[in-house]
C-alpha cells in the first residue's frame, strides 16, 4: 500500500466521520465539546482533501488554505477536549498558532515539506498538551478511556516532531507524499489508527458521561439535590454487603422528619414548604462527615447512612444535626425543627429491620414532644 492510498484512506475516514457527526448533532453537544469536535473534524477532512489534491490544485489553495483549515482543526480539537473537561483555554494563543501555520502555508506555496516541518513541531506541542490534560484531568468513571486517548495523543505528539526533524535533516524538496515510503508508510498507518482511536474515543467519552449524568439524575431528588429513594436502596444494599463481609464492623441508619410540616404548608403555602425542605436538606448535608450519605426518603422524611459508627458517636452527631437544622420562624418564614430516630446495625439485620427500628425510634421522638433524638 503506497502513501497516497493511506492518505486517501485517512481523508475518507475524516470526511465520513464529519458527515455522521453533522447528521447526528444535537443541542447537548455544545455543552460537552462534541459540537466543537464536529467542526474540528470537518475542517480536518477539508484540509486533507485539499492536501491530497496537491499538484492538481493551485499551490495557494492546496497548501495555503489546506494548512489554514488544518490549523483550525487542531485548535478545534484542543478546545473540544477542554470544553469536555470543563477547563479554560487561551483564544489568543490558539489564534496566534493558526495565524502562524496559515502564513507559513501561504509562504511555502509549493514547498510542502517546509510547511510540514513547521507544522510538525507546532502540532506536536499541541498534541502533547492534549495528552497531558486528558491524562491528568480524569473524570470519575472515564479514566481508562481518557488515558487510552491520551496515549495516542502522546504518541502523535512524539511522531510529528520526529518526522519534522527527519525531513529537516533530509533537506528534501519533494512533496511529502512522494518521499521514500520506507519511513512514511508506518507514520501514515499510525495516523490512520490515531484518527480512529481519538475520534471514537472522544465519542465514547461523551457517551459515557451522558450515561453517567442520566443515571445521576435518576438517583437524585430534584428538590433537595440529595439522593432519592432508589439511591438509598442501592447504598443500603452496598453497606449491608460490606457489613456482612465484616469489612465494616458497624454502621447506623438515621431517620429525620421535619416537625409540623403540614402546618408549614397550610400557613405559608406549598412553595414555602418546598423552600423549607431544601433549606433543611442543605443544613443536614453540611453537618455530616465526608463518608456519610443523606437521602430524601419521601415527603418531609429524610434518611442518613452513617458508616463506621457506634451508639455514642451517632448520638453526638444527631444532637449536633438537630441543633444545626433548627431555624426560628418569622412573619414570612416558618420555623424549622426536626425529630431524629437512629438504629445501629446488628448481625442478621436486613434493610427492612434497620429502617423499621429507626422509624420506631423516630415515632418515639415525635410522641415525646418532637425536636429530639431517640435511639432504637
HUMOVEN-V670414 format. One record per run of one state. SS is the DSSP state (2 for helix, 1 for strand, 0 for the rest). FROM is the first residue (numbers start at 1). LEN is the number of residues. If there is no record, write none. Layout:
BEGIN
<<SS/FROM/LEN> <SS/FROM/LEN>>
END
This chain:
BEGIN
<<0/1/2> <2/3/21> <0/24/5> <2/29/4> <0/33/1> <2/34/19> <0/53/1> <1/54/1> <0/55/2> <1/57/1> <0/58/1> <2/59/27> <0/86/5> <2/91/18> <0/109/3> <2/112/25> <0/137/6> <2/143/28> <0/171/5> <2/176/3> <0/179/2> <2/181/38> <0/219/1> <1/220/1> <0/221/6> <1/227/1> <0/228/1> <2/229/16> <0/245/6> <1/251/8> <0/259/2> <2/261/8> <0/269/1> <2/270/17> <0/287/6> <1/293/6> <0/299/2> <1/301/7> <0/308/3> <2/311/15> <0/326/1> <1/327/1> <0/328/8> <1/336/1> <0/337/1> <1/338/7> <0/345/6> <2/351/17> <0/368/5> <1/373/3> <0/376/1>>
END
